[in-house]
Amino acid sequence: MTGMKINYPTKKLGVANLKTLALTKAVYLRGCSLARNNDEVSRMLAIHIFDNTVEMTLKLIAKTKRVASPKKDSWEFYDLLNKTYENDTFIIQISELHKQRNQVQHAGDIPGSETVNKYQIHVEDFLEDVCQKEFSISYKEISLASLITDSELQELFKKAEQAFRKEEYKKSIEYFEDVFCRVVFDTADIFSKAGVLTGYFNGGDELGVIIKDDYAEKYKNSDYHEFAKEVSRAFLQLGMSSTAMQFFDEYRIDFLNHRRRVDSIDSIPKENLKDEAQKSLDFMLNIILKWQEEKIL
C-alpha cells in the first residue's frame, strides 16, 4: 500500500503533537461510547477515561509550553492542572471530575448516569477550549483519520468525518460502510485470511475434504457433479464467514449494529441520526486500529 500522507490543519502543532491530540480525542470518544452503554461497569470506566483524557491533554500543554514537572519524572495531577491551565471555570469542573475518578478507583463508587453525562459534557467543553486557545485548532477539526496508516483508507475515513461535521449523518454512515468494505475485502482481505484458517483448522477430516478445490471432481461423470460443487462452495463460504467473525473479537456486536444501520438507514429517526452515525464512526476507528495493531492491515 502507498504510504501515509496527512494534510495537517496547523503548522503550530507538528506531526507528533497533532497525533497525540487525535489519540486523546479517540480516547475521549471511547469513554463516550461506554457512557452510552449505561451499565454500572461502563459508567465507572467512562469516568476513568474522561479523567485520563484531561490528563493526556494537560501533559501535551506542558510539553508544548516546556513546563517542567516538580518531581522530574512524573506529574502530580493538581500540579499539572495549576501549572498548565488558567481557565478557572474548567479548573473547578476538572478538579471535581478527578475527585469523582478517585472515588471510583479507591472507594468503588458507582457514578450515576447524570454524573457521567455531566462530566462528558465538561470534558468536551474543556477540549474545545484547550484546542482553540492553546493549539489554534478547532476540536472538531482534529481528524481521527491521522491515526490510520493506509493512505487510501485514511482518505475514505476523512470523507466520512467531514460528512459527520457537516451534520450529513446519513451520508457519513454510507461513507463508513465504504470504509468497512475497503478494509474487509481489500486492505485487510479478511475473507481470504478466513479461508486459509478454515483450511488449516477445519474441525475434522470431512470438512477439509469437502472444501478442497478438487472435491467435486470425483463426481464429474455423475448427476451429482453440479450439486457437489455447490455443496463444496457453500461449506467453504460457511467456514469463511464463521472464521471471519472471529477477527472482530469484542466488536462483533458493533459490526452487527453497523450493518443494521446501513440496511435500515432511511428508517432511522432524524433525532437519532447523529448518535447512530457516531456509533458507526467509533466502530470503524476501533476495528481499524485493532487490525493495525495486529498487523492485519
Protein Blocks (a to p, Z undefined) as FASTA:
>chain_A
ZZdddddfbfklommlmmmmmmmmmmmmmmmmmmmnopaklmmmmmmmmmmmmmmmmmmm
mmmnopacfklmaccfklmmmmmcccfklmmmmmmmmmmmmmmmmnopacdfklmmmmmm
mmmmmmmmmmmmmnopafklpcfklmpmblklmmmmmmmmmmmmnopaklmmmmmmmmmm
mmmmmmnommlmmmmmmmmmnopaklmmmmpmklmmmmmmpcklmmmmmmmmmmmmmmmm
mmmmmmnmmmmmmmmmmmmmmmmmmmgcfklmmmmmmmmmmmmmmmmmmmmmnomZZ
